[in-house]
Every structure is written in structure tokens, then in C-alpha cells.
């Protein structure tokens, strides 16, 4: 499918586009240099003001052989559909990307954004289709 802007259409784009816009509003207001928690709280506040349902520090359980072997917390979960992983780093690293991909693999969620509030703001979108997750689980 093609959007009217001529670009491709992505899953949950109706959510990710306004989220990215709000990310830049928060960044432009606060700048860089705060701890991630400050950005988390500010972003959650602005997303809620925009009418979105936001859960902060959403728990993610990791299972191995049917047993919980770890628990992590996604910074923000928006509309029970998009995971937001916030960073206040010099740049987004492979480790940050792997962290978000693993959150997507471990949950029902298929779309996530890494939002970096570093010196140069950056957004990275990751997706992991639930169909692929089922195929991975069958092959183990």
C-alpha cells in the first residue's frame, strides 16, 4: 500500500507518526542531557494529553522451556500496540536495537520505536511480525 505522501505504509503508522511528532516536541522543549526517566515522564504526559493510553514500565516476562527466566520493563507501551524504548545516549547502538527486538520477540507486540534523546535526536523503528514468532517457536 502507498500513502498519499508517496511513502510505504507501516503497521501502526497511525500511532507511530504522532508518537514521533510528540517525541520531537518534547526534545525541542527539554533538549538533551537529562536522565531517561525525565524524558519518559514528559513523553508519557504529552502522549496522554494527545489522548493516547500509555503504560510506563510495562513488564515483559521472558520464558525458557515454559518457565519465566527473566523480567524486563519496556519504558512505555502506547495504546497496547507500540513499545517505546527511550535512550539518552550519544547514539543508538546495536545493543539498543537487540534489546527492542527481543522485547518484540518476547511479547505479542509487533512494533517498537527507539527514541534517543541524545545530543542529536534520533528515531529507529523496529517490527517483528507475530507470524514469524510462531514459526520461530515451532522450529525450536
Beta strands, then each sheet from edge to edge (+ up, - down):
strand 1: 54-64
strand 2: 67-78
strand 3: 82-87
strand 4: 111-116
strand 5: 122-127
sheet 1: 1+ 2- 3+ 4+ 5-
end
